[in-house]
């Protein structure tokens, strides 16, 4: 009975397999222990009412601001821009992209929940929320600068009308 073929297999396994297993374990441990310190958390500001407007009046808000609509007892809040893929200023892009704006419309007997607007460059968007039309007229800056836009630097211009 020859024991040599079995020993050769064991030596080969120890020589090549063990280092591969150890290297894989080290890589997994390093990847799982990353603290992600360069990633900043995103928070949704709680909008504070900053102004009043008449129905149909054009209003511009920053993230975290809201407007009360006179005579309607409703409030429109601008939370944030959550997705910005519009082509930056001075760039040549294959597609124009869009930006996603999160807003809400609330009143004593009405809550739209979250309204998402998908805004193309230079474009506008409209959403129906219960008995109201929310017309997003513009999202600034448009086009966004090459370096991106700080969350607080966005401005949304809109109007609210009863349908």
C-alpha positions in Angstrom: 0.0 0.0 0.0 1.5 3.3 -1.2 0.8 6.3 1.1 2.7 8.8 -1.1 -0.1 10.0 -3.4 -2.2 11.0 -0.4 0.7 12.9 1.1 1.4 14.7 -2.2 -2.3 15.9 -2.3 -2.1 17.1 1.4 1.2 19.0 0.7 -0.3 20.6 -2.4 -3.4 21.6 -0.5 -1.3 23.1 2.3 1.0 24.9 -0.1 -1.7 26.5 -2.3 -5.1 26.1 -0.6 -4.3 27.3 2.9 -2.8 30.7 1.8 -5.8 31.3 -0.5 -8.2 30.6 2.5 -6.2 32.9 4.8 -6.0 35.7 2.2 -9.8 35.4 1.6 -10.5 35.6 5.3 -8.3 38.6 5.8 -10.0 40.4 2.8 -13.5 39.7 4.2 -12.6 40.8 7.7 -11.0 44.0 6.4 -14.1 44.7 4.2 -16.6 44.0 7.0 -14.7 46.1 9.6 -14.7 49.3 7.5 -16.2 52.1 9.5 -17.4 54.1 6.5 -16.2 57.3 8.0 -16.0 59.1 4.7 -19.7 58.6 4.1 -21.9 61.3 5.5 -25.4 60.4 6.5 -28.3 61.9 4.7 -31.1 63.3 6.7 -34.5 64.7 5.7 -35.0 68.1 7.3 -38.4 68.7 9.0 -39.8 71.6 7.0 -40.7 74.7 8.9 -43.4 77.0 7.5 -41.6 80.1 6.2 -44.2 81.9 4.2 -47.9 82.2 3.0 -49.1 82.3 -0.6 -52.4 82.6 -2.4 -53.6 79.7 -4.5 -51.9 79.7 -7.9 -49.1 82.1 -6.7 -45.6 81.2 -7.6 -43.4 80.4 -4.6 -39.7 79.5 -4.3 -38.5 77.4 -1.3 -35.2 75.9 0.0 -35.0 72.4 1.4 -36.6 72.3 4.9 -39.1 75.1 4.1 -42.8 75.0 3.6 -45.6 77.4 2.6 -49.1 77.7 3.8 -51.8 78.3 1.1 -54.2 81.1 2.0 -57.8 80.1 2.2 -57.1 76.4 1.7 -55.7 75.5 5.1 -53.0 73.4 3.5 -49.2 73.4 3.6 -46.7 72.3 0.9 -43.3 71.3 2.2 -40.0 70.8 0.2 -37.9 68.1 1.9 -35.0 67.5 -0.4 -33.6 66.4 -3.8 -32.8 62.7 -3.4 -31.5 61.9 -6.9 -29.6 64.3 -9.2 -28.5 62.9 -12.5 -29.1 66.0 -14.7 -26.2 66.7 -17.0 -23.8 69.2 -15.3 -23.0 72.6 -16.6 -20.5 72.5 -19.5 -20.6 68.7 -19.8 -21.6 66.7 -22.8 -23.9 63.9 -21.7 -25.5 61.0 -23.6 -28.7 61.5 -21.7 -30.1 64.7 -20.1 -30.9 62.9 -16.8 -33.4 63.9 -14.1 -33.6 65.0 -10.5 -36.1 63.7 -8.0 -37.6 66.2 -5.6 -39.5 65.1 -2.5 -42.4 67.2 -1.2 -45.6 66.8 0.7 -49.0 68.5 0.9 -50.9 68.4 4.1 -54.0 69.9 5.7 -56.4 69.1 8.6 -58.3 66.5 6.5 -55.7 65.7 3.9 -52.2 64.2 3.8 -50.6 63.5 0.4 -47.8 61.5 2.0 -44.6 62.0 0.0 -44.8 63.4 -3.5 -41.9 62.6 -5.8 -41.3 64.9 -8.8 -39.1 63.7 -11.6 -37.6 66.8 -13.1 -35.7 66.9 -16.4 -33.2 69.7 -17.1 -35.0 72.9 -17.8 -38.2 71.1 -17.2 -41.2 71.1 -15.0 -43.5 68.5 -13.4 -47.0 68.3 -12.1 -48.5 66.0 -9.5 -52.1 65.6 -8.4 -52.5 65.4 -4.6 -56.2 64.9 -3.7 -58.1 68.0 -4.9 -54.9 69.9 -5.6 -52.5 70.2 -8.5 -48.9 70.9 -7.4 -47.0 72.4 -10.4 -43.3 72.3 -10.0 -42.1 75.1 -12.3 -38.3 74.9 -11.8 -35.5 73.3 -9.9 -32.4 75.4 -9.4 -29.6 75.4 -10.1 -30.2 74.3 -13.6 -28.0 72.9 -15.0 -26.2 71.8 -11.9 -22.5 72.8 -11.6 -19.9 70.2 -12.4 -18.9 69.8 -8.7 -22.4 69.0 -7.7 -24.9 70.8 -5.5 -24.9 71.0 -1.7 -28.3 69.8 -0.4 -29.2 73.2 1.1 -28.4 75.1 -2.1 -31.4 73.7 -4.1 -34.4 75.9 -4.8 -37.8 74.7 -6.0 -40.3 77.0 -7.6 -43.9 75.9 -7.8 -47.6 76.8 -7.5 -50.6 75.0 -6.0 -54.1 75.2 -7.5 -57.3 73.5 -6.6 -58.4 71.1 -9.4 
